[in-house]
Amino acid sequence: MVLQVKDIYTSYGESRILFGLSLSVDEGEVVTLLGRNGVGKTTTLRSIMGLTPPESGSITFMGEEIAGKRAYQVAQLGIGLVPEDRRIFPNHTVRENLEVAEKLSPSGTKVWTVEKVYELFPQLKELDGQQGRFLSGGEQQMLTIARTLMGNPKLLLLDEPAEGLAPILVKMLGEFIVRIREEGYTLLISEQNIKFAMDFSSRIYILHKGRIGFEGSPDELRRNEEIKKKYLAV
């Protein structure tokens, strides 16, 4: 098992967001956290990454306890986060954004290079010398994912990757996620777009008020109209 989260409670000040949340991610899986706004999806990723440490509970990555570690320590162990707000370097070129993030994996290997990233994202190759501030939202999202891959992580966390993208870009993003999975990578994704998530997810968790309301395969969720209506209908 790559990741196991057990019974975590996480708060922002006096406002508790997660209430005994547990989940797991096995090697090679794409696991998606679905749910409405404000149910704790982003907080779950932030808790794993060490940006908002849980007050109690356990988070293990590759068998090592990481709850309470700082974000840079979690990253060094091999977890990469693609944040919702992208945070590219606007005055750097596409290539410079990628090169600044390049590092070896925890095992000392370098799987992802600029050239390999350009094979996955040929649109970025065409924008090699373009500054980040001139990229569209979809191009920035591609660059953010590519930059995170340059750190050669074992586990990739994506926070709301389809947010704000046009339908054609959402479809393209799903194809990129499938290709990353085919490279042998493990992903945990926070998302609201159920149709988008169904296309590539191995398993799905639905969050509701800081707790897990459903766990199952995409097919199980497709057949369960009651769960979709209860937890996902707007």
N, C-alpha and C positions, 0 to 999 in steps of 0.2 A: 504494500500500500504506500502510495506517495504521500498522501495527506490525510490526517485524521483530526477532526475538530470534535471535542467532547465537552458538552455541557458548559459552553462559555456564556458569560454574562458581561456585556459591554455597555458603558454609559458615556454620555457627553455631559460632564458636570453632574447635575442631579437628575438628568433625564436619561433613564435607562432605555436602551434600544434593543439589545439582544437578551433573551430570557432562556437560558439553558439550551442554546442552539448546538446541535450536533450534525456533522456530515462527514463524508469520506470521499476520496478521489483515488481510484486505482490507476496504475501506470497505463498510459495510452488512451485513457478516457477523455472525453469532452463532457464535463458536467456543467449544467446550467442552473443558475439560481434565478427563478422567475418570481414575479410579484409586482404589485402596484408600487407607486412612489411612496417612500417613507416607511417601508416594511423592514428595512435593515440589510438590504443586499450590499450596498456599498460599505456599510459598517462591518459586515462579515469579511469582506476583502481587506479592509483596513485593519481589522483585528488580526488576520492571518499575517499581514505584511508588517505588523508592529507599529503602524502609524497611529492606531487607537487601541492600545493593548487591553485585552479583557481583564476584568477585575478578578475573575476566577474561571476555573475550567482548564482544559488542556488542549494544546495544538501541537501535533507532532508532524514533522516533515522528514521523510525517509528514516523514520524511527527515532528522530531526535526532537526533544522538546524545544519549541521555539517561542512559546507564550512568554512574554516579558522581555524578549530580545529586541534590540533596536532595529529600525528598518534596514539600516545598512548591513547589519549582521545577517538578517534574514535574506537580503539580496545576495550576500556573499555565499550563502549556503545553496543558492540556486533557484530562488523564486523571483520572477520578474513581473512587475505590475504595469499594465497599460491603463493609465488613469482616464476617467471620463472626459476631463478637460484638456487632454492631449499634451499640453506643456512642451511643445517643441521649442527649439531656439530660433526665434523669428529672424534674427539677423545672420544666421548661419545658413549655408547652402544645405541641400539635401544630403550630399556626401559628407559634409562636415558634421551634420547631426548624427549620421550613422557612425562615423569614425570616432567621435568623442565617447560613444557608448561601448566601443569594442573591448572585450576582455575574454579571458579564457573561462571555461566552465569550471566548477569546483573540482572536477577530476583532472583539470589541466589540458583539456582539449579545446579546440576552436572549430566548431562545426559551422557557425554562421560567419560569413565574411560579407563585405560590400557586394562582391560579385554574385554570391549565392542569393543574397537578399534581392538583388536586381533580377535574378531568374524568377523568384517568387512574385515580385512586384515590378513587372517591366515598365509600368507607368512611371515609377520612381527613377528608373534609369534614364528615361527621357527628360526628367527634371533635375538631373544630377547637379547642375550648377545654379539652380534656382534657389533663392532665399526662401526660408520657411514662411515668412509673412505673406508671400505672394501665392501660396498654395490654397486650393479650395479646401472645404471641410473634409471631403472624402480623401483628398490627397494627404492632408495632415493626419488623418486617422491611419492611413497606410504607413506613413512615415513613423508614427508613434509605435505601431506594432513592430515595424521593421527595426526600429532603434532598440526596442526591448529585446528582440531576438539576437541582436548583436552582442548582448551580454551572455549569450549561450546558457539560458536558464534551463533547469530541469522541469519546472512547473511555471506555466504562464497564466497570470490572472488578468482578465479583461473586464473592465468596468463599463457597462453600457456602451459597447462598441458601435451599435447601430443607431444610437441617439442622434437625431438631427440630420441623418443622411437620406438622400433621395432613394426611392425604391430600387433603382438600377444599381446604385452603389451598395445598398444593403445586400442585394443578391451577389454582387461581386465579393463583398466581405465574407459572406458565407462560404464561397468557393475558396477563398484564401484560408479560412479556418480549417476546412477539410484538407487542404494541401499541407498545412502545418501539422495536423493530426497524422497524416500519412507519413510524415517525416519521423514519426515516433514520439511526438511531443504530447504532454499531458496538459490539459487546459481546464480552468475553472472560470466560468463566465457569468457575470451579472447582467441580466437583460430583462426588458419589459415586452419585447416583441416576440410573442409566442410562435408565430408562423416562422420567423427567422430562426428561432432556437430549435424548432422541430426538425429542421433539415440536417443538422449535424450532431445533435446531442446524443451521447451514450445513455445518460440518465438525467433526470430533471428533479430538482427540489423546488417546491413553491414555498416562499416565505410569507407569513402572515403575522403581523404585529410582533416581529422579533422571534418567531418560533417557526419550526418546520410544519407546514400544513399538509404537505404531500411529498412523497418520494416514489419515483417509478420511471419506467421507460417512456419515450415519446408515444409509443403505441398505446400504452396504458392510459396516458393522459388524453390522447385523442378520443378514446372510448368513454371517458369519464366526464360527461357533460355537467354533472353536479359539481365536481371539483372545479372545473373551469368557470362555471357561473359563480361559485362561492368565493373563489380567490382571485380570479383574473378579470371578470367582467367589470367594466367601468360604469 
